[in-house]
Amino acid sequence: MDLYLKTTRIIKRRTVANEACGAGRVMINGKPAKPSAEVKPGDRLDVRFGGKTGAYEVLSIQPHAPKSEAANMYRVISEPAEGF
């Protein structure tokens, strides 16, 4: 999970993604996600920072993705006005 969030650049740093998961601010299909949780296409991710929540659908899994291709790995369902 933390690697997916970093690879897709939903969260820019893996340590921040790990902390968010550990604090219960990341959900997979409505359930709290551990940093080591595996994601698969079709999963819904809800990521909360402060009062902002973004919702995303996983489209593909790649171990590495250039910045130009990272956004193709997910679909934005809803996104906060400002990024994380």
VENDA-V195160 format. One line per field, one symbol per residue. ss: DSSP state (A for helix, B for strand, O for the rest). phi: phi as a letter, one per 20 degrees, with the letter a starting at -180 (. if undefined). A space follows every 50 residues. Layout:
ss->???
phi->???
//
This chain:
ss->OAAAAAAAOOOOOAAAAAAAAAOOOBBBOOBBOOOOOOOOOOOBBBBBBO OBBBBBBBOOOOOOOOAAAAAAABBBBBOOOOOO
phi->.fffffffmfcfcfffffffffemeccdlndgdegefedbgnfdddcdcm edcdccdfdbcbfbbfgfdgffebdfebcfgdfe
//
